[in-house]
Amino acid sequence: MSRYVPSSSSLLLRTRISKSFSLRKRVPWWYQILDPKSEFVDQWNRTFLLASFLALFLDPLYFYFPIIGKENCMKIDLVLGVFVTFFRTLIDIFFVFHIVLKFRTAYFSSHSFGRGDLITDPYLIAIRYLKTDFSFDFLACLPLPQIVIWFIIPAFKGTSAAHANHALSLMVLLQFIPRFFQIFPLQRRIVKTSGLIAKTALAGSLYNLGFYVLASHVLGAAYYLLAINRQSQCWRETCMKETNTTQSPSCSPQFLDCDSLHNPARDAWYQQTYLTVTCDAKNEDSHFEFGIYADAFTDDVANSRFIERYFYCLWWGLKSLCAYGQNLDTSSFVSESLFASFICIAGLILFALLIGNVQNYWQSTTARLEEWRIKQRDTEEWMRHRQLPPELQERVRRFVQYKWLATRGVDEEAILNSLPLDLRRQIQRHICLALVRRVPFFGQMDDQLLDAICERLVSSLNTKDTYLAREGDPVKEMLFIIRGQVESSTTDGGRSGFFNSITLRPGDFCGEELLTWALAPNSSSLPYSTRTVKTLTELEAFALRAEDLKFFATQFKRLHSKRIQHAFRYYSHHWRTWGASFIQAAWRRYVKKKLAMELLEKENQLGLIDLDGEESDFGSERSTGKAAAGGSLATTLLASKFAKNTRNEANNRKVTIPDESSLKMPKLFKPTDPDFSADHDD
């Protein structure tokens, strides 16, 4: 037996291919170039979008760091600082990793024809990213608030809580703006890759509601920060007035920081100052205007726990946005008026966006339902206009309802026709093949023919008491039952005294006359139905039209095989009915012939018994006559007459065997065999 010896060129080609695969496997993941439309990039973009939202919710928490002490001083909430710093550092890791991925993600060139070529050169990717979004992303990932609160502020020992608060707020705002605007190009990339951000209407509504809650969260934190600044401003103005006076001891700005509570000078000043009266929002005699920030001090929000002051400020922001700032009673401060105006404009814009986006999401979900409702209303108006009887109207309503429950208003044929041919075939095979295999007749066919049948099957829905075919009408399609029951009956062309009825269940089929017509080489007009088919329940079936069957009979010669012919005869209810009728007629002929033979045999036995009795009577007469030589002549004549009558009666009762032609029973007409002249036996 000879062995195959590969040539040198084939060996060289295999060596190069194996080397390329081995090199590809040895390349580390951080050196690989990612496809911008890959599933990994899409999942990462969605994950980073969630991380960006968490970062936007986390940064305004820095505004809650300053709190008001019980002795009119300001301090920093270090416990909250540790909590926010820890989680913000975790979020910053996502921003750093996002920058790394963008250095390794390919892009499409915009100067070439069509969509553009995919650029996978790491140098070109890096140059493009450095020129476009790198500075923006780099500013967003810097841990500026952590550096300020844990390194810069402790480095300046004399820094007061008010100055630390101002520096920290400035750093947060400096990073909040790029992080906020970073969301919008990220959304566009997700939509460009996957087509949509939220896959369901509920998720889309929650996503848009998240923006509204985020705005309320930011406004609440800003309100708290501005309220603390207003309180600090009142303290500074009062302290400056007391410093300029001859009051002793005089006020020092360091006394406004809670770190100076242990200073004896501060205690002496606090005993004589008017600051507790002048800067108390609860005091009606206070001449300082707190404006919209008065509620933060009258409700003791500034010196409460974090949870209490956070939810109070969140409610304040949500209430102000929903009221468009109309519930705000501002003072004459310019900054306060600008803040209230910003709330009014933001409330109008955000509320309009929220209602519009949420409405779009829910309309996309209820569009089919609204379309079905309009169609149902049009159907009702049409039935009233045509004055249909109530029973027909009820059947129409039942069919419309059943079709909606089965399809949810989706036009499957339109969706499938818009897909490529190969994809459409695979989908049809996935949907129909398992159901088609449940039909025993199709189990005799090969996969190629089954794929072709699945491609051309059409869904058919029918309600209860619907006539699918009537005896004598042209047959236009074969139906293969998937769910439901069907009654199939026949009178053999209206023959009196004949009626046959069977029930078809899932796996059965009807309209087999169409298959015989399709296999005939010179068939022209459609065949006539030999049965009346009526639904007993709601029916779901697949229909195979006449032109499709003709196509199969022309293109697939295996449909002419003897095996499929025998399978068709076995599973055809028309052939089964004819076979059952033929067997019944033959059985009746056999039973009648058997009864006739038994009757003949019994009568022959009876005739022999009578003849034997007659002979025995004559013998007894002779012996008696001889013995009693003087017997009566009348007795002898009577016995002779009786024997003669018995012989005549036996001859008259002689039975003839009936021939087979006289016992034929009326039977169904044999179904027409298709033309299998082009047989291809399996």
Secondary structure as UniProt FT lines:
FT   HELIX           8..26
FT   HELIX           29..31
FT   TURN            36..37
FT   HELIX           39..58
FT   HELIX           59..64
FT   STRAND          66..68
FT   TURN            70..71
FT   STRAND          74..76
FT   HELIX           78..103
FT   STRAND          107..108
FT   TURN            114..115
FT   STRAND          118..119
FT   HELIX           122..132
FT   HELIX           134..141
FT   HELIX           144..147
FT   HELIX           148..152
FT   HELIX           153..155
FT   TURN            157..158
FT   HELIX           161..181
FT   HELIX           183..194
FT   HELIX           201..244
FT   HELIX           253..256
FT   HELIX           258..260
FT   TURN            261..262
FT   HELIX           264..272
FT   HELIX           275..278
FT   TURN            281..282
FT   TURN            284..285
FT   HELIX           291..293
FT   HELIX           294..298
FT   TURN            299..300
FT   TURN            302..303
FT   HELIX           306..322
FT   TURN            323..327
FT   HELIX           334..386
FT   HELIX           390..407
FT   TURN            408..409
FT   HELIX           412..417
FT   HELIX           421..437
FT   HELIX           440..444
FT   HELIX           447..456
FT   STRAND          458..462
FT   TURN            464..465
FT   STRAND          467..469
FT   TURN            471..472
FT   STRAND          477..483
FT   STRAND          486..490
FT   TURN            492..494
FT   TURN            496..497
FT   STRAND          500..504
FT   TURN            506..507
FT   STRAND          509..510
FT   HELIX           513..519
FT   TURN            521..522
FT   STRAND          532..535
FT   STRAND          539..545
FT   HELIX           546..555
FT   HELIX           557..560
FT   HELIX           562..571
FT   HELIX           573..627
FT   TURN            628..630
FT   HELIX           633..652
FT   HELIX           660..663
FT   TURN            677..678
//
